[in-house]
Amino acid sequence: MDNAVCFALLEQSPACQWIVGPRQIFEQIFGDPAPIFGRPAEELNGRAVAESLDPELAAAWTERFSRALEGETLTLRERRGSATWHITVFPIRLEGRIRYAGGMARDATAWSKAEQELRYTVLGALKAQEFERNMASKFLHDSVGQNLTALGLQLDLIRMDLETAAPEICGRIAEIQKLLEGMMEEVREYSYELNPSAVERTGLRTALDRLAGRVRTHFAGTFRLNVDPSLKLDKKIASAMFQIAQEAVENAVQHSSCSAIEIAVKSSRIGTFLEVRDNGKGFDPAGLLGGCRGLGLLSMEHYAAQAGLDLSVTSTRETGTIVRAAVPEAS
């Protein structure tokens, strides 16, 4: 098979393939790169990545090519309009040394249908889980909590009746009441964690304070909370923001190896937003294998969709991750 046939195969393949040199210059492109890079081949060949792509794309691809030139193979998934692309970026070795970064992009839109069906299944499971958690929370609050409160009042009456006749028994009753108070506090706390609607009763700031308190018990880094006290949020939006914050913080603690986490809820000229920042190792949001692209991200998307929030996740390996949920601007 001669070179002309090989070249025709690459050029006419439904996949797009490219080679980038050590100075991050597009050396050769086969197929149509426009769906991936936003430019046709003639505008990319022979030009530097940083100069030929839009700034946001250039930053992402510069990092990806740098990693490939250092020996890493990346598996990515990106959406462009209604199309889904599976992308592989990999090192090309010649005589035992990495000389180029190669890439291949394949249209995987048809394959994503099964994934979308699985996504709907998972979202349905999340909704069912929310219902079960709400029922458990209601039982703890309305039945267990109230019965424990009534028991405490009965012990109070018994203690007052025996205060003069049997003071030593009153001391034992007081000890039992102290244990009971601890149990009641644990039941209240667990009921609160189970039921996201607790945010609607106590407010977003109080809910985030409680979240911060729980996280600080097992997170050794710095945890900052900044909530604008003048904000008046719809209860549905406040509840969704809390759930998103909780998932984002859990992802940061478990996956990012960060030393600092910050939650901010603020209002700007373009609307109200929640941001959760960490200074961890970050990830590529397009990466198929990224730890944050699992159930945590799916849950955040679910809560954002329920409340009509715009959700974005930006991350780099140098600066960490920012999860942002914003109230859309009024049209």
C-alpha positions as CSV (number, residue, x, y, z in Angstrom):
1,M,0.0,0.0,0.0
2,D,1.6,3.3,-1.1
3,N,1.6,6.6,0.8
4,A,-1.2,8.0,-1.4
5,V,-3.6,5.3,-0.3
6,C,-2.6,5.8,3.4
7,F,-3.1,9.6,3.0
8,A,-6.5,9.1,1.3
9,L,-7.6,6.8,4.1
10,L,-6.7,9.3,6.8
11,E,-8.1,12.3,4.8
12,Q,-11.5,10.5,4.0
13,S,-12.0,8.8,7.4
14,P,-15.1,9.9,9.3
15,A,-12.8,10.5,12.2
16,C,-10.6,13.6,12.5
17,Q,-6.9,13.1,13.3
18,W,-4.1,15.5,14.0
19,I,-0.5,15.9,14.9
20,V,0.9,18.7,17.1
21,G,4.6,19.4,17.4
22,P,6.7,20.0,20.6
23,R,6.1,23.7,20.2
24,Q,2.4,23.1,20.0
25,I,2.0,23.9,16.3
26,F,-0.5,22.0,14.3
27,E,1.8,19.9,11.9
28,Q,-0.9,17.9,10.1
29,I,-4.6,17.5,10.2
30,F,-6.7,14.8,8.5
31,G,-10.5,15.2,8.3
32,D,-12.6,18.1,9.4
33,P,-11.4,19.6,12.7
34,A,-14.1,22.3,12.9
35,P,-16.4,20.5,15.3
36,I,-13.6,20.1,17.7
37,F,-11.5,23.2,17.3
38,G,-14.0,25.6,15.8
39,R,-11.7,26.2,12.7
40,P,-11.2,24.4,9.4
41,A,-7.9,22.7,8.7
42,E,-6.6,25.4,6.5
43,E,-6.8,27.9,9.4
44,L,-4.9,25.6,11.8
45,N,-2.2,23.8,9.8
46,G,1.2,25.3,10.5
47,R,-0.1,27.6,13.3
48,A,0.4,27.5,17.1
49,V,-2.5,26.2,19.2
50,A,-2.5,29.3,21.4
51,E,-2.8,31.6,18.4
52,S,-5.2,29.8,16.2
53,L,-8.0,28.9,18.7
54,D,-10.4,31.0,20.7
55,P,-8.8,31.8,24.2
56,E,-10.9,29.4,26.2
57,L,-10.4,26.5,23.8
58,A,-6.7,27.4,23.5
59,A,-6.2,27.2,27.2
60,A,-7.8,23.8,27.4
61,W,-6.0,22.3,24.5
62,T,-2.6,23.8,25.4
63,E,-2.9,21.9,28.7
64,R,-4.0,18.7,27.0
65,F,-1.2,18.7,24.5
66,S,1.3,19.5,27.2
67,R,0.2,16.4,29.1
68,A,0.4,14.3,26.0
69,L,3.9,15.6,25.2
70,E,4.8,14.5,28.8
71,G,3.7,11.0,28.1
72,E,0.1,10.9,29.2
73,T,-2.8,9.5,27.2
74,L,-6.1,11.4,27.6
75,T,-9.6,10.1,26.9
76,L,-12.2,12.8,26.6
77,R,-15.8,13.4,25.7
78,E,-17.1,16.7,24.5
79,R,-20.4,17.9,23.2
80,R,-20.7,20.3,20.3
81,G,-24.3,21.2,19.7
82,S,-26.3,18.0,19.4
83,A,-23.2,15.9,18.6
84,T,-21.1,14.0,21.1
85,W,-17.4,13.4,20.3
86,H,-15.0,10.9,21.8
87,I,-11.5,12.2,21.7
88,T,-8.2,10.6,22.4
89,V,-5.0,12.6,22.8
90,F,-1.7,10.6,23.1
91,P,2.1,10.9,22.8
92,I,3.8,9.9,19.5
93,R,7.2,8.3,20.1
94,L,10.0,8.1,17.5
95,E,13.2,6.2,18.3
96,G,12.1,5.9,21.9
97,R,11.4,9.6,22.5
98,I,8.2,11.6,22.5
99,R,8.3,13.9,19.5
100,Y,4.7,14.8,18.9
101,A,1.2,14.8,20.4
102,G,-1.4,12.9,18.3
103,G,-5.2,13.1,18.5
104,M,-8.3,11.4,17.2
105,A,-11.9,12.5,17.4
106,R,-14.8,10.3,16.6
107,D,-18.5,11.2,16.4
108,A,-20.2,9.1,19.1
109,T,-23.6,10.7,19.0
110,A,-25.4,7.4,18.3
111,W,-23.5,5.7,21.1
112,S,-24.6,8.3,23.6
113,K,-28.3,7.3,23.3
114,A,-27.8,4.3,25.6
115,E,-25.9,6.5,28.0
116,Q,-28.7,9.0,28.0
117,E,-31.2,6.3,28.9
118,L,-29.0,5.2,31.7
119,R,-28.8,8.9,32.8
120,Y,-32.6,9.1,33.0
121,T,-32.6,5.9,35.0
122,V,-30.1,7.3,37.5
123,L,-32.1,10.5,37.8
124,G,-35.2,8.5,38.5
125,A,-33.3,6.6,41.2
126,L,-32.2,9.9,42.7
127,K,-35.8,11.2,42.8
128,A,-36.9,7.9,44.5
129,Q,-34.0,8.3,46.9
130,E,-35.1,11.8,47.8
131,F,-38.6,10.5,48.5
132,E,-37.3,7.8,50.8
133,R,-35.0,10.2,52.6
134,N,-37.9,12.7,53.1
135,M,-40.1,9.9,54.6
136,A,-37.3,8.8,56.9
137,S,-36.7,12.4,58.0
138,K,-40.4,12.9,58.6
139,F,-40.6,9.7,60.8
140,L,-37.5,10.8,62.8
141,H,-38.9,14.3,63.3
142,D,-42.6,13.6,63.8
143,S,-42.5,10.2,65.6
144,V,-39.1,9.5,67.2
145,G,-38.2,13.1,68.0
146,Q,-41.6,14.0,69.5
147,N,-41.7,10.8,71.5
148,L,-38.2,11.5,72.9
149,T,-39.4,15.0,73.8
150,A,-42.4,13.7,75.6
151,L,-40.3,11.1,77.4
152,G,-38.0,13.9,78.6
153,L,-41.0,15.9,79.9
154,Q,-42.3,12.8,81.8
155,L,-38.9,12.3,83.4
156,D,-38.9,16.0,84.4
157,L,-42.3,15.5,86.2
158,I,-41.0,12.3,88.0
159,R,-37.8,14.1,89.0
160,M,-39.8,17.0,90.5
161,D,-42.1,14.5,92.4
162,L,-39.1,12.7,93.9
163,E,-36.9,15.8,94.5
164,T,-37.6,15.8,98.3
165,A,-38.4,12.2,99.0
166,A,-35.6,10.5,97.0
167,P,-32.9,13.0,95.9
168,E,-30.5,10.1,95.0
169,I,-33.0,8.9,92.4
170,C,-33.4,12.4,91.1
171,G,-29.6,12.4,90.3
172,R,-30.0,9.2,88.3
173,I,-33.0,10.6,86.5
174,A,-30.9,13.7,85.6
175,E,-28.2,11.5,84.1
176,I,-30.9,9.7,82.0
177,Q,-32.2,13.1,80.8
178,K,-28.7,14.1,79.8
179,L,-28.3,11.0,77.7
180,L,-31.8,11.6,76.3
181,E,-30.9,15.1,75.3
182,G,-27.9,13.8,73.4
183,M,-30.1,11.3,71.6
184,M,-32.6,14.0,70.7
185,E,-29.8,16.2,69.2
186,E,-28.5,13.3,67.1
187,V,-32.0,12.5,65.9
188,R,-32.6,16.2,65.0
189,E,-29.2,16.4,63.2
190,Y,-29.8,13.2,61.2
191,S,-33.3,14.2,60.3
192,Y,-31.9,17.5,59.1
193,E,-29.3,15.8,56.9
194,L,-31.8,13.5,55.4
195,N,-34.3,16.1,54.4
196,P,-33.3,18.8,52.0
197,S,-36.5,20.7,52.7
198,A,-34.9,21.6,56.1
199,V,-33.2,24.4,54.2
200,E,-36.6,25.9,53.5
201,R,-37.3,26.0,57.2
202,T,-34.0,27.3,58.6
203,G,-32.6,29.2,55.6
204,L,-29.6,28.7,53.3
205,R,-27.1,30.4,55.6
206,T,-28.0,28.2,58.6
207,A,-27.9,25.0,56.4
208,L,-24.5,25.9,55.0
209,D,-23.2,26.7,58.6
210,R,-24.2,23.2,59.6
211,L,-22.6,21.7,56.5
212,A,-19.4,23.6,57.3
213,G,-19.5,22.3,60.9
214,R,-19.8,18.7,59.6
215,V,-17.0,19.1,57.0
216,R,-14.6,20.6,59.5
217,T,-14.7,17.4,61.6
218,H,-12.9,15.4,58.9
219,F,-11.3,18.1,56.6
220,A,-8.0,19.4,57.9
221,G,-7.7,22.3,55.4
222,T,-9.2,25.8,55.5
223,F,-13.0,26.1,55.0
224,R,-14.5,29.5,54.3
225,L,-18.2,30.4,54.0
226,N,-19.3,33.7,52.6
227,V,-23.1,34.3,52.3
228,D,-24.6,37.7,51.5
229,P,-26.9,38.3,54.5
230,S,-29.1,40.6,52.4
231,L,-30.1,37.9,49.9
232,K,-33.7,36.8,49.7
233,L,-33.8,33.5,47.8
234,D,-36.8,31.5,46.7
235,K,-37.0,28.3,48.9
236,K,-36.7,26.0,45.9
237,I,-33.6,27.8,44.7
238,A,-32.1,27.9,48.2
239,S,-32.6,24.1,48.6
240,A,-31.1,23.3,45.2
241,M,-28.1,25.5,46.0
242,F,-27.5,23.8,49.3
243,Q,-27.6,20.3,47.6
244,I,-25.2,21.5,44.9
245,A,-22.9,22.9,47.5
246,Q,-23.0,19.7,49.5
247,E,-22.1,17.6,46.5
248,A,-19.4,19.9,45.4
249,V,-17.8,20.0,48.8
250,E,-17.9,16.2,49.1
251,N,-16.2,15.9,45.7
252,A,-13.5,18.3,46.7
253,V,-12.8,16.6,50.0
254,Q,-12.8,13.1,48.5
255,H,-11.1,13.6,45.1
256,S,-9.1,16.9,44.9
257,S,-6.5,16.6,47.7
258,C,-7.2,20.3,48.3
259,S,-6.1,22.4,51.3
260,A,-8.8,25.1,51.0
261,I,-12.5,25.1,50.1
262,E,-14.7,28.2,49.9
263,I,-18.5,28.5,49.5
264,A,-19.8,31.9,48.4
265,V,-23.4,32.9,47.8
266,K,-23.6,36.4,46.3
267,S,-25.5,38.7,44.1
268,S,-24.0,40.6,41.2
269,R,-25.2,42.7,38.3
270,I,-26.0,39.6,36.3
271,G,-27.9,37.8,39.1
272,T,-27.5,35.6,42.2
273,F,-25.1,32.7,42.2
274,L,-23.5,30.0,44.3
275,E,-19.8,29.2,43.9
276,V,-17.8,26.4,45.5
277,R,-14.1,26.7,45.0
278,D,-11.2,24.4,45.9
279,N,-7.4,24.7,45.3
280,G,-7.0,21.0,44.6
281,K,-5.4,19.1,41.8
282,G,-8.4,19.8,39.4
283,F,-9.4,17.7,36.5
284,D,-10.4,18.1,32.8
285,P,-14.2,18.6,32.8
286,A,-14.3,16.8,29.4
287,G,-12.4,13.8,30.8
288,L,-14.3,10.5,30.8
289,L,-12.3,9.2,33.7
290,G,-12.3,12.2,35.9
291,G,-13.4,11.4,39.5
292,C,-15.9,14.3,39.6
293,R,-17.8,13.0,36.5
294,G,-19.6,10.4,38.5
295,L,-22.7,10.5,40.6
296,G,-21.7,13.7,42.3
297,L,-21.8,15.7,39.0
298,L,-25.0,14.0,37.9
299,S,-26.7,14.9,41.2
300,M,-25.6,18.5,40.9
301,E,-27.1,18.6,37.3
302,H,-30.3,17.1,38.7
303,Y,-30.7,19.6,41.4
304,A,-29.8,22.5,39.1
305,A,-32.4,21.4,36.5
306,Q,-35.1,21.0,39.2
307,A,-34.6,24.6,40.3
308,G,-33.9,26.1,36.8
309,L,-30.3,27.0,37.7
310,D,-27.5,27.4,35.2
311,L,-24.7,25.0,36.3
312,S,-21.1,25.2,35.2
313,V,-17.9,23.3,36.3
314,T,-14.5,24.8,35.4
315,S,-11.3,23.1,36.5
316,T,-7.6,23.1,35.8
317,R,-4.8,21.2,37.3
318,E,-3.1,24.4,38.3
319,T,-5.9,26.4,40.0
320,G,-8.4,23.8,41.2
321,T,-12.1,23.6,40.5
322,I,-15.0,26.0,40.6
323,V,-18.6,24.8,40.7
324,R,-21.1,27.6,39.9
325,A,-24.9,27.5,40.0
326,A,-26.5,30.8,38.9
327,V,-30.1,32.0,38.8
328,P,-30.7,32.8,35.1
329,E,-31.1,36.4,34.1
330,A,-34.6,37.5,33.6
331,S,-35.4,37.9,29.9
